[in-house]
Amino acid sequence: MHELSIAMSILDCATEESERRGGAKVIAVHLRLGPLSGVIKEALASAYEMASEVSDLSGSRLVIEDVPVIAFCSTCDTEREIVSIQEMCCPVCGKPTPDIRQGREMEVTALEIEA
């Protein structure tokens, strides 16, 4: 379960930022996560909860924003949200759309810190 090591890395980054801010208490860590990131959302949330219990961020929450898969369709000449990651096709014209523009993200976007 690589989600545990990812959760621990997120906690390390958030702890470092907290220390840079004089030990400010982190209430929540906000994360953008795409379905092509290779990370299972539920497993990451569970791993974060477990790992945070024994860290300086005990009691903090992991807030995960789902990022849709967006691909560029050369036939339609526009970006489209992909309906199924099993079929990477334009939902309008049905042509394969291998030019993925969004959906691989796994990035910490914000920390909620107690004032």
DRENRO-477002 format. One line per field, with one value per residue (C-alpha): residue number from 1; z, x, y; residue in three letters. Coordinates in nm, 3 decimals. Each point is the difference from the previous one (the first is absolute). Layout:
BEGIN
num = c(NUM ...)
zz = c(Z ...)
xx = c(X ...)
yy = c(Y ...)
residuo = c(ALA ...)
end
This chain:
BEGIN
num = c(1 2 3 4 5 6 7 8 9 10 11 12 13 14 15 16 17 18 19 20 21 22 23 24 25 26 27 28 29 30 31 32 33 34 35 36 37 38 39 40 41 42 43 44 45 46 47 48 49 50 51 52 53 54 55 56 57 58 59 60 61 62 63 64 65 66 67 68 69 70 71 72 73 74 75 76 77 78 79 80 81 82 83 84 85 86 87 88 89 90 91 92 93 94 95 96 97 98 99 100 101 102 103 104 105 106 107 108 109 110 111 112 113 114 115)
zz = c(0.000 -0.127 0.121 0.350 -0.119 -0.196 0.309 0.205 -0.263 0.007 0.379 -0.021 -0.241 0.211 0.317 -0.164 -0.100 0.349 0.149 -0.244 0.139 0.360 0.077 -0.117 0.043 -0.329 -0.011 -0.353 -0.300 -0.340 -0.283 -0.369 -0.120 -0.350 -0.089 -0.210 0.292 0.096 0.350 0.146 0.168 0.279 0.080 0.017 0.230 0.229 -0.003 0.078 0.295 0.136 -0.055 0.133 0.336 0.090 -0.144 0.086 -0.223 0.214 -0.045 -0.338 -0.300 -0.356 -0.238 -0.343 -0.309 -0.287 -0.330 -0.317 -0.296 -0.279 -0.344 -0.319 -0.291 -0.327 -0.198 0.194 0.058 0.367 0.348 0.128 0.332 -0.045 0.120 0.052 0.060 -0.143 -0.334 -0.066 -0.269 -0.065 0.144 -0.295 -0.314 0.143 -0.135 0.219 0.196 0.114 0.071 0.376 0.140 0.355 0.234 0.112 0.283 0.355 0.151 0.332 -0.075 0.343 0.373 0.245 0.296 0.329 0.054)
xx = c(0.000 0.203 -0.272 0.148 0.339 -0.175 -0.201 0.320 0.164 -0.299 0.025 0.375 -0.058 -0.280 0.209 0.291 -0.229 -0.149 0.350 0.086 -0.300 0.112 -0.176 -0.344 -0.269 -0.108 -0.375 -0.025 0.212 -0.165 0.097 -0.099 -0.017 -0.063 -0.117 0.315 0.234 0.024 -0.127 -0.321 -0.184 -0.159 0.326 0.187 -0.261 0.018 0.381 0.011 -0.234 0.208 0.339 -0.111 -0.102 0.367 0.129 0.005 -0.306 -0.221 -0.363 0.056 -0.215 0.093 -0.239 0.015 -0.124 -0.080 0.153 -0.173 0.186 0.018 0.135 0.048 -0.204 0.175 -0.316 -0.214 0.303 -0.090 0.055 -0.263 -0.065 0.043 -0.297 0.183 0.370 -0.042 -0.098 0.209 -0.231 -0.157 -0.353 -0.128 0.152 0.118 0.357 0.293 0.155 0.353 0.099 -0.073 0.005 -0.124 -0.068 0.345 0.022 0.094 0.091 -0.034 -0.172 -0.055 0.036 -0.261 0.191 -0.147 0.055)
yy = c(0.000 0.295 0.237 -0.022 0.127 0.276 0.099 0.011 0.223 0.235 0.015 0.072 0.289 0.144 -0.035 0.183 0.287 0.010 0.027 0.282 0.183 -0.035 -0.327 0.111 -0.266 -0.158 -0.059 -0.139 -0.089 0.057 -0.231 -0.018 -0.361 -0.129 -0.350 -0.058 0.078 -0.365 0.075 -0.140 0.287 -0.206 -0.180 0.331 0.155 -0.303 -0.004 0.373 -0.043 -0.287 0.169 0.339 -0.151 -0.053 0.328 0.368 0.036 -0.220 0.107 0.164 -0.090 -0.090 0.177 -0.161 0.181 -0.236 0.114 -0.123 -0.143 0.257 -0.089 0.198 -0.130 0.082 -0.078 0.250 0.228 0.049 -0.140 -0.241 -0.173 -0.374 -0.203 -0.331 -0.053 -0.351 0.159 0.308 0.137 0.337 -0.005 0.208 -0.157 -0.334 0.025 -0.119 0.288 -0.090 0.364 0.010 0.354 -0.062 -0.291 -0.112 0.253 -0.075 0.334 0.172 0.329 0.154 -0.036 0.123 0.137 0.112 0.372)
residuo = c(MET HIS GLU LEU SER ILE ALA MET SER ILE LEU ASP CYS ALA THR GLU GLU SER GLU ARG ARG GLY GLY ALA LYS VAL ILE ALA VAL HIS LEU ARG LEU GLY PRO LEU SER GLY VAL ILE LYS GLU ALA LEU ALA SER ALA TYR GLU MET ALA SER GLU VAL SER ASP LEU SER GLY SER ARG LEU VAL ILE GLU ASP VAL PRO VAL ILE ALA PHE CYS SER THR CYS ASP THR GLU ARG GLU ILE VAL SER ILE GLN GLU MET CYS CYS PRO VAL CYS GLY LYS PRO THR PRO ASP ILE ARG GLN GLY ARG GLU MET GLU VAL THR ALA LEU GLU ILE GLU ALA)
end
